[in-house]
Amino acid sequence: MSGTATAAGFPPGSAGALLSIDLGAIAENWRSLQAAVGKAACAAVLKADAYGLGAARVAPALAAAGCRRFFVAHLDEALALKPLLPASATLTVLHGPTPGAEAEFAARGIQPVLNGRAQVDAWSALARRLDRELPAFVQVDSGMARLGLSPTELRALAADPRALAGIRVAGVMSHLACADDPGHPANREQLERFRAARRLLPPAPASFANSSAIFLGEDFHFDLVRPGAALYGLAPQAGMPNPMRPVVSLQARVIQCREIEAGAPVGYGFAWRSAQPSRIATVSVGYADGWLRSLCNRGAAWFDGTLLPLAGRVSMDTITLDASALPEGALRPGTLVELIGKHQDVDAVAARAGTIGYEILTSLGARYARRYLEAPATA
Ligand SMILES: *Cc1c(COP(=O)(O)O)cnc(C)c1O
């Protein structure tokens, strides 16, 4: 595939790089997670534009695969997706209503997560004003100290029978801090706190697991799991084989190639110098496209099975590769090199950049040409 200057849907003169997103692989990943959790339901987390992959395309593909529960971070994200999903789908907003937004949640049929007493009180007040039950998730903080009712708030809530008046608790949820590290003792501790918290709330379906926690075992599944990353092909457990299908590939165009002498510097700050006469390829992707500057002298591209180390700094719109391992003429203007693909997946790029795959995906720029591979029609 690399080497074709005119990949399908990527005419010369369009963007500098082609981002391919395999909707079929996302659907397949959802099905395999649903199968892995058995009788629990598998939701999908679509926040941040489906981790940068395009929620407007990802959501219908997941709905076609059978997913009916969707989580986003903000009300706007939910409102944008609502018309694209079947009427039977629920959209839940993880951050809950910002003060003053409650009425819009209720009017548009968007379900909030209530993350603290203030959000509980505002939702209950609205329900009483509208004189109807309003559904919501209630989140408890089981140890991460990020979102959710604190243990003190939870005890106060449990002691006050009026506190949840008008609220139909559609789910009780919490979130794990260390789920990607199966041996971490915090996983069991948070599990115990979550179980205890549930006993203080009205009986309701429980949701605890993100992608990684699905792989911690059945104890963590409860009634509804909330994967994001694994749907998009990221490895759920660090250092373990990745059971998910890859979703993303990125191919970038060579703009120019040049030969340089031994000792010649390359790029901003002369951050790289050749040890011997070298061949440098300048490629049309940069930090403005989410190709992070931390990849300076550490990143790589691939061409025909050959690793091409990133030489020097990442510029806004370009990177320079040491292509000396390739014969003269192998790379030409317009040739495509692999930045994400079978030789180097998103997690591998993240490791080279000193970050996590989530940050690589959500940083993917808006300048790429995008090609969506459709899910094959299901029987
Ligand atoms: C982002 C998020 C998820 C999804 O997490 P992944 O690690 O991407 O599977 C689930 N639950 C909550 C509360 C989140 O914020």
The ligand as an SDF file (V2000), in Angstrom:
LIG
                    3D

 15 15  0  0  0  0  0  0  0  0999 V2000
  -13.4590    8.1840   29.2880 C   0  0  0  0  0  0  0  0  0  0  0  0
  -14.2550    7.4050   30.2350 C   0  0  0  0  0  0  0  0  0  0  0  0
  -14.5350    6.0540   29.9740 C   0  0  0  0  0  0  0  0  0  0  0  0
  -13.9050    5.2930   28.8380 C   0  0  0  0  0  0  0  0  0  0  0  0
  -12.5950    4.9580   29.2050 O   0  0  0  0  0  0  0  0  0  0  0  0
  -11.6220    4.0870   28.2870 P   0  0  0  0  0  0  0  0  0  0  0  0
  -10.4190    3.9290   29.1230 O   0  0  0  0  0  0  0  0  0  0  0  0
  -11.3650    4.9000   27.0680 O   0  0  0  0  0  0  0  0  0  0  0  0
  -12.3240    2.8260   27.9850 O   0  0  0  0  0  0  0  0  0  0  0  0
  -15.4030    5.3890   30.8330 C   0  0  0  0  0  0  0  0  0  0  0  0
  -15.9280    6.0180   31.9080 N   0  0  0  0  0  0  0  0  0  0  0  0
  -15.6570    7.3080   32.1950 C   0  0  0  0  0  0  0  0  0  0  0  0
  -16.2630    7.9310   33.4010 C   0  0  0  0  0  0  0  0  0  0  0  0
  -14.7910    8.0300   31.3890 C   0  0  0  0  0  0  0  0  0  0  0  0
  -14.5030    9.2980   31.6910 O   0  0  0  0  0  0  0  0  0  0  0  0
  1  2  1  0
  2  3  1  0
  2 14  2  0
  3  4  1  0
  3 10  2  0
  4  5  1  0
  5  6  1  0
  6  7  2  0
  6  8  1  0
  6  9  1  0
 10 11  1  0
 11 12  2  0
 12 13  1  0
 12 14  1  0
 14 15  1  0
M  END
$$$$
